[in-house]
């Protein structure tokens, strides 16, 4: 380059590439956060369904034992 400054278009391209790369990393971290949040919600749903199943089973056991 013989010590010549870069053309404004080259600087703009480099800036766009840098910003795109940074935005891509941000998108990846946001996707990871959403994935973790989704996993936590799914875990809560599974736990609630298991507890509900136990409660319903207990209710049916009470009903069955009440029948002579």
Chimera marker file (.cmm) of the C-alpha trace (Angstrom):
<marker_set name="trace">
<marker id="1" x="0.000" y="0.000" z="0.000" r="1" g="1" b="0" radius="0.5"/>
<marker id="2" x="3.083" y="2.209" z="0.087" r="1" g="1" b="0" radius="0.5"/>
<marker id="3" x="1.901" y="4.149" z="3.136" r="1" g="1" b="0" radius="0.5"/>
<marker id="4" x="-1.137" y="5.515" z="1.326" r="1" g="1" b="0" radius="0.5"/>
<marker id="5" x="-4.325" y="5.900" z="3.357" r="1" g="1" b="0" radius="0.5"/>
<marker id="6" x="-7.184" y="3.570" z="2.629" r="1" g="1" b="0" radius="0.5"/>
<marker id="7" x="-9.993" y="4.770" z="0.439" r="1" g="1" b="0" radius="0.5"/>
<marker id="8" x="-13.202" y="5.702" z="2.302" r="1" g="1" b="0" radius="0.5"/>
<marker id="9" x="-15.035" y="2.840" z="0.613" r="1" g="1" b="0" radius="0.5"/>
<marker id="10" x="-12.511" y="0.330" z="1.965" r="1" g="1" b="0" radius="0.5"/>
<marker id="11" x="-12.839" y="1.816" z="5.445" r="1" g="1" b="0" radius="0.5"/>
<marker id="12" x="-16.623" y="1.617" z="5.173" r="1" g="1" b="0" radius="0.5"/>
<marker id="13" x="-16.428" y="-2.019" z="4.082" r="1" g="1" b="0" radius="0.5"/>
<marker id="14" x="-14.155" y="-2.870" z="6.981" r="1" g="1" b="0" radius="0.5"/>
<marker id="15" x="-16.480" y="-1.081" z="9.405" r="1" g="1" b="0" radius="0.5"/>
<marker id="16" x="-19.519" y="-2.911" z="8.009" r="1" g="1" b="0" radius="0.5"/>
<marker id="17" x="-17.697" y="-6.235" z="8.289" r="1" g="1" b="0" radius="0.5"/>
<marker id="18" x="-16.715" y="-5.484" z="11.897" r="1" g="1" b="0" radius="0.5"/>
<marker id="19" x="-20.251" y="-4.442" z="12.862" r="1" g="1" b="0" radius="0.5"/>
<marker id="20" x="-21.744" y="-7.478" z="11.145" r="1" g="1" b="0" radius="0.5"/>
<marker id="21" x="-19.331" y="-9.768" z="12.953" r="1" g="1" b="0" radius="0.5"/>
<marker id="22" x="-20.153" y="-8.145" z="16.309" r="1" g="1" b="0" radius="0.5"/>
<marker id="23" x="-23.891" y="-8.346" z="15.610" r="1" g="1" b="0" radius="0.5"/>
<marker id="24" x="-23.496" y="-12.028" z="14.724" r="1" g="1" b="0" radius="0.5"/>
<marker id="25" x="-21.865" y="-12.721" z="18.058" r="1" g="1" b="0" radius="0.5"/>
<marker id="26" x="-24.669" y="-10.834" z="19.800" r="1" g="1" b="0" radius="0.5"/>
<marker id="27" x="-27.278" y="-12.856" z="17.945" r="1" g="1" b="0" radius="0.5"/>
<marker id="28" x="-25.558" y="-16.030" z="19.063" r="1" g="1" b="0" radius="0.5"/>
<marker id="29" x="-25.619" y="-15.001" z="22.704" r="1" g="1" b="0" radius="0.5"/>
<marker id="30" x="-29.261" y="-13.942" z="22.467" r="1" g="1" b="0" radius="0.5"/>
<marker id="31" x="-30.127" y="-17.291" z="20.880" r="1" g="1" b="0" radius="0.5"/>
<marker id="32" x="-28.306" y="-19.048" z="23.712" r="1" g="1" b="0" radius="0.5"/>
<marker id="33" x="-30.242" y="-17.050" z="26.294" r="1" g="1" b="0" radius="0.5"/>
<marker id="34" x="-33.531" y="-17.889" z="24.602" r="1" g="1" b="0" radius="0.5"/>
<marker id="35" x="-32.515" y="-21.553" z="24.454" r="1" g="1" b="0" radius="0.5"/>
<marker id="36" x="-31.749" y="-21.609" z="28.161" r="1" g="1" b="0" radius="0.5"/>
<marker id="37" x="-35.019" y="-19.856" z="28.934" r="1" g="1" b="0" radius="0.5"/>
<marker id="38" x="-36.912" y="-22.351" z="26.796" r="1" g="1" b="0" radius="0.5"/>
<marker id="39" x="-35.205" y="-25.263" z="28.561" r="1" g="1" b="0" radius="0.5"/>
<marker id="40" x="-36.117" y="-23.795" z="31.955" r="1" g="1" b="0" radius="0.5"/>
<marker id="41" x="-39.755" y="-23.378" z="30.910" r="1" g="1" b="0" radius="0.5"/>
<marker id="42" x="-39.849" y="-26.941" z="29.566" r="1" g="1" b="0" radius="0.5"/>
<marker id="43" x="-38.397" y="-28.240" z="32.840" r="1" g="1" b="0" radius="0.5"/>
<marker id="44" x="-41.056" y="-26.341" z="34.800" r="1" g="1" b="0" radius="0.5"/>
<marker id="45" x="-43.804" y="-27.811" z="32.602" r="1" g="1" b="0" radius="0.5"/>
<marker id="46" x="-42.492" y="-31.352" z="33.079" r="1" g="1" b="0" radius="0.5"/>
<marker id="47" x="-42.265" y="-30.863" z="36.847" r="1" g="1" b="0" radius="0.5"/>
<marker id="48" x="-45.796" y="-29.437" z="37.002" r="1" g="1" b="0" radius="0.5"/>
<marker id="49" x="-47.161" y="-32.319" z="34.909" r="1" g="1" b="0" radius="0.5"/>
<marker id="50" x="-45.460" y="-34.873" z="37.156" r="1" g="1" b="0" radius="0.5"/>
<marker id="51" x="-46.862" y="-33.253" z="40.296" r="1" g="1" b="0" radius="0.5"/>
<marker id="52" x="-50.303" y="-33.042" z="38.707" r="1" g="1" b="0" radius="0.5"/>
<marker id="53" x="-50.102" y="-36.727" z="37.772" r="1" g="1" b="0" radius="0.5"/>
<marker id="54" x="-49.229" y="-37.692" z="41.339" r="1" g="1" b="0" radius="0.5"/>
<marker id="55" x="-52.113" y="-35.595" z="42.685" r="1" g="1" b="0" radius="0.5"/>
<marker id="56" x="-54.594" y="-37.160" z="40.253" r="1" g="1" b="0" radius="0.5"/>
<marker id="57" x="-53.352" y="-40.659" z="41.068" r="1" g="1" b="0" radius="0.5"/>
<marker id="58" x="-53.813" y="-39.939" z="44.777" r="1" g="1" b="0" radius="0.5"/>
<marker id="59" x="-57.341" y="-38.654" z="44.082" r="1" g="1" b="0" radius="0.5"/>
<marker id="60" x="-58.237" y="-41.848" z="42.200" r="1" g="1" b="0" radius="0.5"/>
<marker id="61" x="-56.765" y="-43.973" z="44.996" r="1" g="1" b="0" radius="0.5"/>
<marker id="62" x="-58.995" y="-42.179" z="47.495" r="1" g="1" b="0" radius="0.5"/>
<marker id="63" x="-62.021" y="-42.734" z="45.269" r="1" g="1" b="0" radius="0.5"/>
<marker id="64" x="-61.197" y="-46.417" z="44.793" r="1" g="1" b="0" radius="0.5"/>
<marker id="65" x="-60.768" y="-47.003" z="48.535" r="1" g="1" b="0" radius="0.5"/>
<marker id="66" x="-64.118" y="-45.281" z="49.236" r="1" g="1" b="0" radius="0.5"/>
<marker id="67" x="-65.981" y="-47.798" z="47.066" r="1" g="1" b="0" radius="0.5"/>
<marker id="68" x="-67.012" y="-50.875" z="49.161" r="1" g="1" b="0" radius="0.5"/>
<link id1="1" id2="2" r="1" g="1" b="0" radius="0.2"/>
<link id1="2" id2="3" r="1" g="1" b="0" radius="0.2"/>
<link id1="3" id2="4" r="1" g="1" b="0" radius="0.2"/>
<link id1="4" id2="5" r="1" g="1" b="0" radius="0.2"/>
<link id1="5" id2="6" r="1" g="1" b="0" radius="0.2"/>
<link id1="6" id2="7" r="1" g="1" b="0" radius="0.2"/>
<link id1="7" id2="8" r="1" g="1" b="0" radius="0.2"/>
<link id1="8" id2="9" r="1" g="1" b="0" radius="0.2"/>
<link id1="9" id2="10" r="1" g="1" b="0" radius="0.2"/>
<link id1="10" id2="11" r="1" g="1" b="0" radius="0.2"/>
<link id1="11" id2="12" r="1" g="1" b="0" radius="0.2"/>
<link id1="12" id2="13" r="1" g="1" b="0" radius="0.2"/>
<link id1="13" id2="14" r="1" g="1" b="0" radius="0.2"/>
<link id1="14" id2="15" r="1" g="1" b="0" radius="0.2"/>
<link id1="15" id2="16" r="1" g="1" b="0" radius="0.2"/>
<link id1="16" id2="17" r="1" g="1" b="0" radius="0.2"/>
<link id1="17" id2="18" r="1" g="1" b="0" radius="0.2"/>
<link id1="18" id2="19" r="1" g="1" b="0" radius="0.2"/>
<link id1="19" id2="20" r="1" g="1" b="0" radius="0.2"/>
<link id1="20" id2="21" r="1" g="1" b="0" radius="0.2"/>
<link id1="21" id2="22" r="1" g="1" b="0" radius="0.2"/>
<link id1="22" id2="23" r="1" g="1" b="0" radius="0.2"/>
<link id1="23" id2="24" r="1" g="1" b="0" radius="0.2"/>
<link id1="24" id2="25" r="1" g="1" b="0" radius="0.2"/>
<link id1="25" id2="26" r="1" g="1" b="0" radius="0.2"/>
<link id1="26" id2="27" r="1" g="1" b="0" radius="0.2"/>
<link id1="27" id2="28" r="1" g="1" b="0" radius="0.2"/>
<link id1="28" id2="29" r="1" g="1" b="0" radius="0.2"/>
<link id1="29" id2="30" r="1" g="1" b="0" radius="0.2"/>
<link id1="30" id2="31" r="1" g="1" b="0" radius="0.2"/>
<link id1="31" id2="32" r="1" g="1" b="0" radius="0.2"/>
<link id1="32" id2="33" r="1" g="1" b="0" radius="0.2"/>
<link id1="33" id2="34" r="1" g="1" b="0" radius="0.2"/>
<link id1="34" id2="35" r="1" g="1" b="0" radius="0.2"/>
<link id1="35" id2="36" r="1" g="1" b="0" radius="0.2"/>
<link id1="36" id2="37" r="1" g="1" b="0" radius="0.2"/>
<link id1="37" id2="38" r="1" g="1" b="0" radius="0.2"/>
<link id1="38" id2="39" r="1" g="1" b="0" radius="0.2"/>
<link id1="39" id2="40" r="1" g="1" b="0" radius="0.2"/>
<link id1="40" id2="41" r="1" g="1" b="0" radius="0.2"/>
<link id1="41" id2="42" r="1" g="1" b="0" radius="0.2"/>
<link id1="42" id2="43" r="1" g="1" b="0" radius="0.2"/>
<link id1="43" id2="44" r="1" g="1" b="0" radius="0.2"/>
<link id1="44" id2="45" r="1" g="1" b="0" radius="0.2"/>
<link id1="45" id2="46" r="1" g="1" b="0" radius="0.2"/>
<link id1="46" id2="47" r="1" g="1" b="0" radius="0.2"/>
<link id1="47" id2="48" r="1" g="1" b="0" radius="0.2"/>
<link id1="48" id2="49" r="1" g="1" b="0" radius="0.2"/>
<link id1="49" id2="50" r="1" g="1" b="0" radius="0.2"/>
<link id1="50" id2="51" r="1" g="1" b="0" radius="0.2"/>
<link id1="51" id2="52" r="1" g="1" b="0" radius="0.2"/>
<link id1="52" id2="53" r="1" g="1" b="0" radius="0.2"/>
<link id1="53" id2="54" r="1" g="1" b="0" radius="0.2"/>
<link id1="54" id2="55" r="1" g="1" b="0" radius="0.2"/>
<link id1="55" id2="56" r="1" g="1" b="0" radius="0.2"/>
<link id1="56" id2="57" r="1" g="1" b="0" radius="0.2"/>
<link id1="57" id2="58" r="1" g="1" b="0" radius="0.2"/>
<link id1="58" id2="59" r="1" g="1" b="0" radius="0.2"/>
<link id1="59" id2="60" r="1" g="1" b="0" radius="0.2"/>
<link id1="60" id2="61" r="1" g="1" b="0" radius="0.2"/>
<link id1="61" id2="62" r="1" g="1" b="0" radius="0.2"/>
<link id1="62" id2="63" r="1" g="1" b="0" radius="0.2"/>
<link id1="63" id2="64" r="1" g="1" b="0" radius="0.2"/>
<link id1="64" id2="65" r="1" g="1" b="0" radius="0.2"/>
<link id1="65" id2="66" r="1" g="1" b="0" radius="0.2"/>
<link id1="66" id2="67" r="1" g="1" b="0" radius="0.2"/>
<link id1="67" id2="68" r="1" g="1" b="0" radius="0.2"/>
</marker_set>
